[in-house]
């Protein structure tokens, strides 16, 4: 009988996406309590790209396989698995290791895949929507009627923030780099759009709010975006620092002081590792909304696993609208 094998994308040297290679490995026997999942899709996230380049706060030992989230089927269980059974369609939550045709994990790393989702949607759901939920509810404690400014609204986490902000009752201003991205954001619930190339977004926010400014700023971009956002906030605003794909921005302490504002860091995964109970309310609400078809990842590209470099470049070059998924045969 031929030995079982699987494929995985491997990072053997830190660098750009083109340094990653698809390799073949022997499947290993399960230890007691472990679960084997046949991966059908994996989601591309910016931290995966940064991790492979050695620029992320988590630095796994080389070699390693990138990938924070996957979707697939449970195919083998060793011993007790906390209610998980063979045949379950699941979302796999990882820090890395998801770009593979199979993963071996603990049952605690699995969540049921919403019945309304395909595997690619499941593999691109929790990182973006979980981050947006944590940012808006746990950190900003957004309230109905508040104005939410979402930067990078054409990206995966940005679109998730648009959806969840609208559901929370906010007046949502989506800021993006193209009309096509703004059109998708409006379909997902944005009340207003701000095109970066058309006018300074801070002017657009002041115009839309009658000079008052935004109550909550959702910023996965950083750099100049973060700095200029401080000039269009309302009194008591909360600025959510979700990422820094556009560089590291500087806080203008005089503006923060004058506006009585707060700058809040957002690390959804770390928050759950430190306080596991936070995950329960988050996942319950997201699952309920997904099953009701009120939220879902917008997947603009689905590529084969071997095209991982091309898939990552779509995010780097900002050509994706929403999420990019790697599909596994």
C-alpha positions as CSV (number, residue, x, y, z in Angstrom):
1,X,0.0,0.0,0.0
2,X,1.6,3.4,-1.0
3,X,2.5,5.7,1.8
4,X,0.2,8.7,2.4
5,X,1.7,12.0,1.4
6,X,0.8,15.6,1.4
7,X,1.9,18.9,-0.1
8,X,2.9,22.1,1.8
9,X,4.2,25.5,0.9
10,X,7.6,25.9,2.7
11,X,9.6,28.9,3.7
12,X,13.2,27.9,4.0
13,X,14.7,31.4,3.7
14,X,13.1,34.7,4.7
15,X,12.3,36.9,1.8
16,X,9.6,37.8,-0.8
17,X,6.8,35.4,-1.8
18,X,8.9,34.1,-4.7
19,X,11.2,32.3,-2.3
20,X,8.4,30.0,-1.1
21,X,8.3,26.5,-2.6
22,X,5.7,23.7,-2.8
23,X,7.1,20.5,-1.4
24,X,5.9,17.0,-0.8
25,X,6.1,15.2,2.6
26,X,5.1,11.9,4.2
27,X,2.0,12.0,6.3
28,X,2.8,11.3,10.0
29,X,0.8,9.1,12.4
30,X,-1.5,11.0,14.7
31,X,-0.7,11.3,18.4
32,X,-3.5,10.7,20.9
33,X,-6.0,13.6,20.8
34,X,-4.9,14.9,17.4
35,X,-7.1,15.5,14.4
36,X,-6.1,15.3,10.7
37,X,-7.9,17.7,8.4
38,X,-7.8,17.5,4.6
39,X,-7.4,21.1,3.6
40,X,-9.6,22.3,0.7
41,X,-8.7,26.0,0.8
42,X,-6.4,28.4,2.7
43,X,-6.7,32.1,3.1
44,X,-4.0,34.6,2.3
45,X,-3.4,37.2,5.1
46,X,-0.9,40.0,5.3
47,X,0.7,38.6,8.4
48,X,1.6,35.5,6.3
49,X,3.5,37.7,3.9
50,X,5.2,39.6,6.7
51,X,6.1,36.3,8.5
52,X,7.7,34.9,5.4
53,X,9.8,38.0,5.0
54,X,10.8,38.0,8.7
55,X,8.9,41.3,9.3
56,X,6.2,40.0,11.6
57,X,6.2,40.0,15.4
58,X,5.9,36.1,15.4
59,X,9.1,34.6,13.9
60,X,8.8,30.8,13.5
61,X,12.0,28.8,13.2
62,X,13.0,27.9,9.6
63,X,11.7,26.0,7.8
64,X,8.0,26.6,8.3
65,X,4.8,26.7,6.4
66,X,2.8,30.0,6.3
67,X,-0.9,30.2,6.7
68,X,-3.1,31.4,9.5
69,X,-6.4,29.8,8.4
70,X,-7.8,27.0,6.3
71,X,-11.0,25.2,5.6
72,X,-11.5,21.5,5.0
73,X,-12.8,18.1,6.2
74,X,-11.9,16.1,9.3
75,X,-10.5,12.8,7.9
76,X,-8.9,11.1,10.9
77,X,-9.1,11.3,14.7
78,X,-6.9,9.7,17.3
79,X,-8.7,9.2,20.6
80,X,-11.1,11.7,22.1
81,X,-11.6,14.9,20.0
82,X,-14.1,17.0,22.0
83,X,-17.1,16.3,19.8
84,X,-15.3,16.6,16.5
85,X,-16.0,13.7,14.2
86,X,-14.8,12.4,10.9
87,X,-16.6,14.1,8.0
88,X,-17.0,17.5,9.8
89,X,-16.6,20.5,7.6
90,X,-14.3,22.8,9.6
91,X,-12.4,26.1,9.8
92,X,-8.8,25.6,11.0
93,X,-7.3,28.3,13.2
94,X,-3.5,28.5,13.2
95,X,-0.6,30.8,13.8
96,X,1.2,29.3,10.7
97,X,1.0,26.0,8.8
98,X,-2.2,26.4,6.8
99,X,-0.8,26.4,3.2
100,X,-0.9,22.7,2.9
101,X,-3.1,19.9,1.6
102,X,-3.4,18.5,5.2
103,X,-2.9,19.7,8.7
104,X,-2.6,17.9,12.0
105,X,-3.9,19.9,14.9
106,X,-5.7,19.9,18.3
107,X,-9.5,19.9,18.4
108,X,-9.4,23.3,20.1
109,X,-8.1,24.8,16.8
110,X,-11.2,23.8,14.9
111,X,-14.5,25.6,14.4
112,X,-17.6,24.4,12.5
113,X,-17.7,25.8,9.0
114,X,-21.0,27.8,8.5
115,X,-23.5,25.9,6.4
116,X,-23.8,28.9,4.1
117,X,-20.1,28.9,3.2
118,X,-18.0,27.0,0.8
119,X,-14.4,26.0,1.8
120,X,-12.8,29.2,0.5
121,X,-15.2,31.4,2.4
122,X,-14.5,29.4,5.5
123,X,-10.8,29.7,5.0
124,X,-11.0,33.5,4.7
125,X,-13.6,34.2,7.4
126,X,-12.3,34.3,11.0
127,X,-9.0,36.3,10.6
128,X,-10.6,39.3,8.9
129,X,-14.1,39.2,10.4
130,X,-12.7,38.2,13.8
131,X,-10.3,41.1,13.8
132,X,-13.0,43.5,12.7
133,X,-15.4,42.2,15.4
134,X,-12.8,42.5,18.1
135,X,-11.8,46.0,17.0
136,X,-15.3,47.4,16.8
137,X,-16.9,45.7,19.8
138,X,-14.2,44.7,22.3
139,X,-11.9,47.7,21.7
140,X,-14.0,50.6,20.4
141,X,-17.3,49.5,21.9
142,X,-19.0,51.1,18.9
143,X,-22.6,52.4,19.4
144,X,-25.5,52.8,17.1
145,X,-25.5,56.2,15.4
146,X,-21.8,56.8,15.6
147,X,-19.7,57.6,12.5
148,X,-17.2,54.9,11.5
149,X,-14.4,55.7,9.1
150,X,-13.0,52.5,7.5
151,X,-9.7,52.8,5.7
152,X,-8.6,50.2,3.2
153,X,-12.3,49.4,2.8
154,X,-11.6,47.3,-0.3
155,X,-9.4,44.9,1.6
156,X,-10.5,41.8,3.5
157,X,-10.5,43.2,7.0
158,X,-11.7,46.6,5.7
159,X,-14.8,45.1,4.1
160,X,-15.4,43.0,7.2
161,X,-15.4,46.2,9.2
162,X,-17.8,47.8,6.8
163,X,-20.2,44.9,7.1
164,X,-20.0,44.7,10.9
165,X,-20.1,48.4,11.4
166,X,-23.3,48.7,9.5
167,X,-24.9,45.8,11.4
168,X,-23.9,47.6,14.6
169,X,-25.9,50.7,13.5
170,X,-23.0,52.9,12.6
171,X,-22.9,55.5,9.8
172,X,-20.1,54.0,7.7
173,X,-17.7,56.0,5.6
174,X,-15.6,53.6,3.4
175,X,-12.3,55.0,2.2
176,X,-10.5,53.1,-0.7
177,X,-8.2,53.5,-3.6
178,X,-10.6,52.8,-6.5
179,X,-14.2,53.3,-7.6
180,X,-14.5,49.5,-8.0
181,X,-13.5,48.9,-4.3
182,X,-15.9,51.6,-3.2
183,X,-18.7,50.0,-5.1
184,X,-18.2,46.7,-3.4
185,X,-18.0,48.5,0.0
186,X,-21.3,50.2,-0.7
187,X,-22.9,46.8,-1.6
188,X,-21.5,45.5,1.8
189,X,-23.2,48.4,3.7
190,X,-21.2,51.6,3.5
191,X,-23.3,54.7,3.6
192,X,-20.6,57.0,2.0
193,X,-17.4,56.6,0.0
194,X,-14.2,58.5,0.1
195,X,-11.9,58.0,-2.9
196,X,-8.3,58.7,-1.8
197,X,-7.3,60.1,-5.3
198,X,-10.4,62.3,-5.6
199,X,-10.0,64.5,-2.4
200,X,-8.2,64.3,0.9
201,X,-10.1,61.8,3.0
202,X,-10.1,64.1,6.0
203,X,-12.0,66.7,3.9
204,X,-14.5,64.1,2.8
205,X,-15.1,63.0,6.4
206,X,-15.6,66.6,7.5
207,X,-17.9,67.3,4.6
208,X,-20.0,64.1,5.3
209,X,-20.2,64.7,9.0
210,X,-20.9,68.5,8.8
211,X,-17.5,69.2,10.4
212,X,-17.9,66.9,13.4
213,X,-15.5,64.1,12.4
214,X,-15.5,60.4,12.8
215,X,-16.2,58.7,16.2
216,X,-14.3,55.6,15.3
217,X,-11.5,55.1,12.8
218,X,-10.7,51.6,11.6
219,X,-7.1,51.7,10.2
220,X,-5.4,48.7,8.8
221,X,-3.1,50.9,6.7
222,X,-1.0,53.1,9.0
223,X,1.6,55.5,7.8
224,X,0.2,58.8,6.5
225,X,-3.3,57.5,6.7
226,X,-3.0,57.1,10.5
227,X,-1.5,60.6,10.8
228,X,-4.1,62.3,8.7
229,X,-6.9,60.5,10.5
230,X,-6.1,62.4,13.6
231,X,-7.2,65.5,11.8
232,X,-10.8,64.4,11.1
233,X,-12.0,62.9,14.4
234,X,-14.8,63.9,16.7
235,X,-14.3,64.5,20.4
236,X,-13.9,61.2,22.3
237,X,-12.9,59.4,19.1
238,X,-11.3,55.9,19.1
239,X,-8.6,55.3,16.5
240,X,-8.2,51.5,15.9
241,X,-4.6,50.6,14.9
242,X,-5.3,47.3,13.0
243,X,-2.2,47.1,10.8
244,X,0.6,49.0,9.1
245,X,0.7,47.9,5.5
246,X,1.4,51.5,4.5
247,X,4.1,52.0,7.1
248,X,4.4,53.1,10.7
249,X,2.5,56.4,11.5
250,X,3.2,58.9,14.2
251,X,0.7,60.0,16.8
252,X,0.2,63.7,17.1
253,X,-0.2,64.0,20.8
254,X,-1.6,67.5,20.7
255,X,-4.5,66.4,18.5
256,X,-5.2,63.3,20.6
257,X,-5.2,65.5,23.7
258,X,-7.4,68.2,22.3
259,X,-10.0,65.7,21.0
260,X,-9.9,63.5,24.2
261,X,-9.3,60.7,21.8
262,X,-7.9,57.2,22.3
263,X,-5.5,55.2,20.1
264,X,-6.2,51.5,20.5
265,X,-4.1,48.6,19.3
266,X,-5.9,45.7,17.8
267,X,-4.5,42.1,18.0
268,X,-7.5,39.8,17.9
269,X,-5.5,36.6,18.2
270,X,-3.3,37.7,21.0
271,X,-6.4,39.0,22.9
272,X,-7.9,35.5,22.8
273,X,-4.7,33.8,23.8
274,X,-4.6,36.1,26.9
275,X,-8.3,36.0,27.6
276,X,-9.9,32.9,25.9
277,X,-13.5,33.8,27.0
278,X,-13.4,36.7,24.5
279,X,-13.6,34.2,21.6
280,X,-16.9,32.8,22.6
281,X,-19.1,35.9,22.1
282,X,-17.1,36.8,19.0
283,X,-17.5,33.5,17.3
284,X,-21.2,33.0,18.4
285,X,-22.1,36.4,16.9
286,X,-20.1,35.9,13.7
287,X,-21.6,32.4,13.2
288,X,-25.1,33.7,13.7
289,X,-24.6,36.4,11.2
290,X,-23.0,34.1,8.7
291,X,-25.8,31.5,9.0
292,X,-28.3,34.4,8.4
293,X,-26.3,35.3,5.2
294,X,-25.7,38.8,6.6
295,X,-21.9,38.5,6.3
296,X,-19.5,36.6,4.1
297,X,-16.0,37.1,2.8
298,X,-15.7,38.8,-0.6
299,X,-13.3,36.5,-2.5
300,X,-12.0,38.2,-5.6
301,X,-9.4,35.6,-6.5
302,X,-9.1,31.8,-6.0
303,X,-5.8,30.3,-7.1
304,X,-4.1,26.9,-6.9
305,X,-1.9,26.2,-3.9
306,X,1.2,26.2,-6.2
307,X,0.5,29.8,-7.2
308,X,1.1,31.1,-3.7
309,X,3.5,33.8,-4.8
310,X,1.0,35.2,-7.3
311,X,-1.7,35.1,-4.7
312,X,0.4,37.0,-2.2
313,X,1.3,39.6,-4.8
314,X,-2.4,40.3,-5.3
315,X,-2.5,41.6,-1.7
316,X,0.9,43.4,-1.9
317,X,-0.1,45.2,-5.1
318,X,-3.6,45.9,-3.7
319,X,-5.2,44.2,-6.7
320,X,-7.5,42.0,-4.5
321,X,-10.9,43.2,-3.4
322,X,-11.6,41.5,-0.2
323,X,-9.9,38.1,0.2
324,X,-7.7,35.8,-1.8
325,X,-7.9,32.0,-1.3
326,X,-5.5,29.2,-2.2
327,X,-7.5,26.2,-3.5
328,X,-6.2,22.6,-2.8
329,X,-7.0,19.7,-5.2
